[in-house]
Amino acid sequence: MTDDPAGTLELTIGPVAHGGHCVARHEGRVIFVRHALPGEVVRARLTEHDDGASFWRADAVEVVQASPDRVNHPWPLADALLAAQRGASPVGGAEFGHIALAAQRKLKATVFSEQLHRLAGVDRDIEVEPVPGETPDGLRWRTRASFAVGPDGHLAMHAHRSNELIPVAEMPLAIDAINELQLWTVNFTGIQRVEVAVGSAGDPPLVLLVPAPGARRKQTAAVVHQIDGASVALWDPEKGTIERVKGKTWLAETVGSQTYRITGDGFWQIHRGAPGLLMDAVLGGLAIQPGERAADLYSGAGLFTAPIADAVGETGSVLAVEGSAGASRDAKRNLHGRTQVDIVQGKVDRVLRDRKPSLDVVVLDPPRAGAGQAAITEVTAAGPRAVGYVSCDPASFARDVGYFQQAGWELDTLRVFDLYPHTHHMESFAVLRPGRG
Ligand SMILES: C[S@@+](CC[C@H](N)C(=O)[O-])C[C@H]1O[C@@H](n2cnc3c(N)ncnc32)[C@H](O)[C@@H]1O
């Protein structure tokens, strides 16, 4: 299977593919290789290689012939080449860090246009736009970070598609306020997961602790005692409960003139520049008019609901639909006083099917899986003049564009943003309109 005693293969790397890897071939078999670049020759260690599998996976561990776009990885723990020298795996979450930022964006554009071509039959030249004010090194943008806890009680992160835990002592993609908490010095024995979030309104960070099964109160109290300068709460993701320990169980986020309350486990855009950028894209792309009937679907805590409500004014209306009970409660608080807004907790397709609203304009911001055919059928049946679709996955977005096309709609404006530097992820905003036919 391998062609050297160290268990590696020499591979010539082909094009980039969706998912953070490039495609190579070995004896007729496709291998998805991470931490490489198109055109390179690398030695790669197979990470998944079942005999019967239609493709294998591998990590580049040594570069034989480098691409001119290759740079030193800014995060040593996520650097696959350094990790291989230590006989370890890199942490997941910065799989494009070995690529110059401008070249990362070109690869993302290639992936986006390829998905759009393959799944929707649409050909577009795509430029991936950096976030205005992005740091030149593409670091310090995450306002949210999630950590596992290693067997020694210290913070750790997972290797890609693996249970392997790698101890961490910095998170260069995270904003300074997260690193300054120095959570790596805390002994988290009795905790299985740690989530940290920093709001933009100046409050202390919020640390959510998920206790390990059977953890004793004394253990969690000992952990909390070690955390300074942050609110702390215990979180049970199964039950969806958050128990305050010190400080607040929610964060305040300010975008423009609006401040939002975000409950500890509630969704908020991760990049510090994302909320403002996406809000401007949505409002600029849809030109919402006073008196219009709008819907904000997958509305979270109301990031887009508030400015849409202001745009339609008191003579218009906004139907905001959100599945999570906590985010929906936040939205009710955040939109309090805007009588034109109706916040409904429930699944988008079911709420639209039950209510059968007539709409002028719709914003869709679904999770990674996309909106899907049932929701899109209901959206197009509501008769809007335009849909603004915010997406964090080019594959589910392109599939959904296909569903809109089946209903006679067309893709109009399309913008793609580099909201997740050093990872393969990207965010897009599109305007779809009913076809003239
Ligand atoms: C990508 S977030 C967008 C939230 C909001 N637009 C924002 O930018 O802050 C997607 C939201 O959809 C919600 N959600 C997921 N599936 C849903 C469904 N089937 N129906 C309604 N909401 C859903 C999630 O709870 C989450 O708040």
The ligand as a Gaussian input file, in Angstrom:
#p B3LYP/6-31G(d) Opt

LIG

0 1
 C      -26.528000      30.272000      10.408000
 S      -27.556000      30.581000      11.792000
 C      -28.167000      32.170000      11.367000
 C      -28.748000      32.990000      12.487000
 C      -28.900000      34.496000      12.215000
 N      -29.410000      34.779000      10.898000
 C      -27.574000      35.205000      12.440000
 O      -26.868000      35.523000      11.457000
 O      -27.209000      35.453000      13.603000
 C      -28.845000      29.465000      11.486000
 C      -29.968000      29.481000      12.508000
 O      -30.990000      28.593000      12.051000
 C      -31.557000      27.889000      13.157000
 N      -32.162000      26.675000      12.565000
 C      -31.551000      25.528000      12.193000
 N      -32.425000      24.721000      11.556000
 C      -33.626000      25.369000      11.538000
 C      -34.922000      25.076000      10.994000
 N      -35.162000      23.924000      10.344000
 N      -35.889000      25.987000      11.145000
 C      -35.665000      27.155000      11.809000
 N      -34.464000      27.502000      12.323000
 C      -33.463000      26.613000      12.188000
 C      -30.393000      27.706000      14.105000
 O      -30.846000      27.545000      15.439000
 C      -29.600000      28.999000      13.904000
 O      -29.993000      29.987000      14.834000

